[in-house]
Amino acid sequence: MTRSDSDAPQFISLEEAAAMTTGTRVTFIPGVPAMYSEALKNICHVKGVPLIRALHPLMGVDKETGEDRQARLYELTRQTSLPTMFHDEERPRNVWIEQLALADRIGAPGTPKLIPDDFEQRLEVMGLCAVVVGEDGLVWNMRILNDSPLARKYGYSEEASAAAPAKVAEVIRLIDRRLEAQATRGSPYLVGGAITAIDVYWATLSMTVALPSPDIMPVTKQNQRMLAFFANNGEIPEIADALSQRIRDHQRYILTTYCETPAVLGGDPI
Ligand SMILES: N[C@@H](CCC(=O)N[C@@H](CS)C(=O)NCC(=O)O)C(=O)O
């Protein structure tokens, strides 16, 4: 699909984002659905939080100056991962659980409570988020399926990589069992009777193993290889075996009902 230039999202620089004193600024790589940025974008969409997009500096050194391209990001946030989130004059947030809590707090009146007030439900939502979004969860293990500089940052070794498909499949089955049980109670959501953070995180991050069609995740010049990797992940036998129609239906329902589709990525659409 093609978008006119007027539809193309604008990105400000990291420096501008850090200097602003109002608004919610989140870093992205144009054209690339870096999954934690995509998930945060969807969380903010459900919460009616307007986002100002900023450019996330890429790993590596600047060819002209020889400087580390992420030096300023490190100076500002003491880390380099994507996305970082600035809101008004508050401290930058770099980890999903803090970003989620912030988005839930600053969301527009009348939008869903993504972290339930009910503690029993909160226990379930945050527990499920931990196995999908947190360390050694779905994305963490997906990232070490193959060797790469990013995978090395996240604990790649031959043994860890060999164990990853079974762990990814285990998470998918856990989610699938919950969807099945929830359906018997008449709920299309993972916890309780309304959308929560886990529906949004799961629907977004499961794209890394269950790639949706381009009407949901458009292809860009910048993301072609990444989407091919995601499609390939879904064909690893242990993972393919765990991916039920129920998983695909829930993903589509949440993304098309609550999130902005096709995903707005910037970059160069194909
Ligand atoms: N810090 C994030 C994780 C986000 C993340 O892992 N981002 C990856 C890309 S998928 C990244 O930017 N890694 C490079 C780095 O850590 O420098 C969180 O725990 O919420």
The ligand as a Tripos MOL2 file, in Angstrom:
@<TRIPOS>MOLECULE
LIG
   20    19     1     0     0
SMALL
NO_CHARGES

@<TRIPOS>ATOM
      1 N1         14.5730   -2.0360   27.3240 N.3       1 LIG1
      2 C1         13.4100   -2.6510   26.8030 C.3       1 LIG1
      3 C2         13.6830   -3.7190   25.7810 C.3       1 LIG1
      4 C3         13.6670   -3.1400   24.4640 C.3       1 LIG1
      5 C4         14.6440   -3.8380   23.6080 C.2       1 LIG1
      6 O1         15.0870   -4.9170   23.9650 O.2       1 LIG1
      7 N2         15.0040   -3.2070   22.4920 N.am      1 LIG1
      8 C5         16.0000   -3.7720   21.6230 C.3       1 LIG1
      9 C6         15.4810   -3.8800   20.2110 C.3       1 LIG1
     10 S1         14.2400   -5.1240   20.0820 S.3       1 LIG1
     11 C7         17.1860   -2.8530   21.5520 C.2       1 LIG1
     12 O2         17.0430   -1.7020   21.2630 O.2       1 LIG1
     13 N3         18.3690   -3.3820   21.8220 N.am      1 LIG1
     14 C8         19.5860   -2.6910   21.6160 C.3       1 LIG1
     15 C9         20.2230   -2.2200   22.8870 C.2       1 LIG1
     16 O3         19.8460   -2.6840   23.9690 O.co2     1 LIG1
     17 O4         21.1260   -1.3980   22.7710 O.co2     1 LIG1
     18 C10        12.5630   -3.2450   27.8570 C.2       1 LIG1
     19 O5         12.9890   -4.1060   28.6190 O.co2     1 LIG1
     20 O6         11.4370   -2.8140   27.8890 O.co2     1 LIG1
@<TRIPOS>BOND
     1     1     2 1
     2     2     3 1
     3     2    18 1
     4     3     4 1
     5     4     5 1
     6     5     6 2
     7     5     7 1
     8     7     8 1
     9     8     9 1
    10     8    11 1
    11     9    10 1
    12    11    12 2
    13    11    13 1
    14    13    14 1
    15    14    15 1
    16    15    16 2
    17    15    17 1
    18    18    19 2
    19    18    20 1
@<TRIPOS>SUBSTRUCTURE
     1 LIG1         1 GROUP 0 **** ****
